[in-house]
Structures are given as structure tokens and as C-alpha cells.
């Protein structure tokens, strides 16, 4: 497996997780607002 293939698999997994949590407003709201983890945690 190439490095690019590994990155693509990881990216797909992350996007799937984000889709699964879209209905949880406390999780999806920071992403919708474009905030980073650092600014979300304050």
C-alpha cells in the first residue's frame, strides 16, 4: 500500500465519522463555524 493510499483511507474514515456525527449539534456546530480545535477549547 502506498503512502497516498494510506492517507486517502484515513481521510475517508475521518469524513465518515464527521457524517455520522452531523446530527449531534454540539459536535458538528464548531465544524460548521470553521473553528479549529484550539479555538473551540478556548
Secondary structure, 3 states (H helix, E strand, C coil): CCHHHHHHHHHHHHHHHHHHCCCCHHHHHHHHCCCCHHHHHC
